[in-house]
């Protein structure tokens, strides 16, 4: 198991335990070492939605999609992030963005 994998697994445990700030600190360490670690971006997106830090959640979700633009899962996760941001902000632009991300996920899935 690599050091990054061990750190990521520990961050997941912290997240699951509700220790979001500690998990975020560890995830940020991972990104210092490996800025393209997609799972870290996805997990930060989830934690930031839980913390109602919606801009940061969107930023990390978009980064995951940018890093792996052919992975339908990333776009599904982005759609869910947009839905959660809408729920927290009531800003209707996130509904359209969620629909677009899900459409992209479906398009990519159809290419497999």
VMD Tcl script that draws the C-alpha trace (Angstrom):
set ca {
  {0.00 0.00 0.00}
  {1.39 3.37 -1.00}
  {1.66 6.26 1.41}
  {-1.04 8.11 -0.54}
  {-3.37 5.12 -0.35}
  {-2.80 4.83 3.40}
  {-3.47 8.55 3.88}
  {-6.57 8.38 1.72}
  {-7.93 5.41 3.67}
  {-7.31 7.26 6.93}
  {-9.05 10.36 5.57}
  {-12.06 8.22 4.63}
  {-12.20 6.85 8.18}
  {-12.06 10.39 9.57}
  {-14.82 11.49 7.20}
  {-16.99 8.55 8.20}
  {-16.42 9.44 11.86}
  {-17.58 13.01 11.21}
  {-14.11 14.45 11.76}
  {-14.33 16.57 8.65}
  {-11.63 19.14 9.41}
  {-9.09 16.41 10.16}
  {-10.07 14.56 6.99}
  {-9.74 17.75 4.93}
  {-6.25 18.38 6.33}
  {-5.15 14.89 5.37}
  {-6.73 15.14 1.93}
  {-4.96 18.44 1.33}
  {-1.67 16.71 2.20}
  {-2.44 14.11 -0.46}
  {-3.05 16.81 -3.06}
  {0.28 18.43 -2.17}
  {1.95 15.12 -3.09}
  {-0.39 14.11 -5.91}
  {-2.54 16.96 -7.28}
  {-4.22 14.61 -9.75}
  {-5.53 12.11 -7.17}
  {-9.14 12.00 -8.33}
  {-10.57 10.18 -5.32}
  {-9.19 12.91 -3.09}
  {-10.96 15.58 -5.13}
  {-14.21 13.62 -5.02}
  {-13.95 13.13 -1.27}
  {-13.17 16.79 -0.68}
  {-16.23 17.63 -2.75}
  {-18.38 15.47 -0.52}
  {-16.96 16.83 2.72}
  {-17.28 20.41 1.55}
  {-20.95 19.88 0.73}
  {-21.46 18.51 4.24}
  {-19.74 21.61 5.61}
  {-21.80 23.85 3.32}
  {-18.65 25.12 1.62}
  {-20.35 24.92 -1.72}
  {-17.85 26.78 -3.90}
  {-15.06 24.47 -2.76}
  {-17.28 21.41 -3.27}
  {-17.99 22.42 -6.85}
  {-14.33 23.23 -7.50}
  {-13.17 19.77 -6.45}
  {-15.94 17.99 -8.31}
  {-15.08 19.88 -11.47}
  {-11.40 19.06 -11.00}
  {-12.20 15.33 -10.85}
  {-14.11 15.64 -14.13}
  {-11.25 17.58 -15.67}
  {-8.67 15.00 -14.59}
  {-10.68 12.00 -15.82}
  {-13.03 13.37 -18.48}
  {-13.92 9.92 -19.83}
  {-15.10 8.47 -16.50}
  {-18.89 8.57 -16.22}
  {-18.74 8.15 -12.43}
  {-17.06 11.53 -12.02}
  {-19.91 13.23 -13.86}
  {-22.50 11.36 -11.82}
  {-20.72 12.52 -8.66}
  {-20.63 16.05 -10.07}
  {-24.37 15.91 -10.70}
  {-24.97 14.84 -7.10}
  {-22.72 17.65 -5.88}
  {-24.68 20.19 -7.91}
  {-27.93 18.80 -6.49}
  {-26.62 19.13 -2.94}
  {-25.41 22.65 -3.64}
  {-28.86 23.52 -4.97}
  {-30.42 22.09 -1.81}
  {-28.13 24.26 0.29}
  {-28.37 27.45 -1.72}
  {-31.67 27.25 -3.63}
  {-29.76 28.70 -6.59}
  {-31.55 27.22 -9.59}
  {-28.49 27.35 -11.85}
  {-27.29 24.22 -10.05}
  {-30.30 22.22 -11.25}
  {-29.33 22.85 -14.88}
  {-25.70 22.05 -14.12}
  {-26.75 18.81 -12.40}
  {-28.79 17.79 -15.43}
  {-25.91 18.58 -17.78}
  {-23.45 16.56 -15.69}
  {-25.83 13.58 -15.59}
  {-26.34 13.80 -19.35}
  {-22.58 13.70 -19.82}
  {-22.33 10.69 -17.51}
  {-24.96 8.87 -19.56}
  {-23.25 9.81 -22.82}
  {-19.93 8.47 -21.57}
  {-21.57 5.31 -20.27}
  {-23.10 4.69 -23.69}
  {-19.60 4.74 -25.23}
  {-18.42 1.79 -23.17}
}
mol new
graphics top color blue
foreach p $ca { graphics top sphere $p radius 0.5 }
foreach p [lrange $ca 0 end-1] q [lrange $ca 1 end] { graphics top cylinder $p $q radius 0.2 }
display resetview
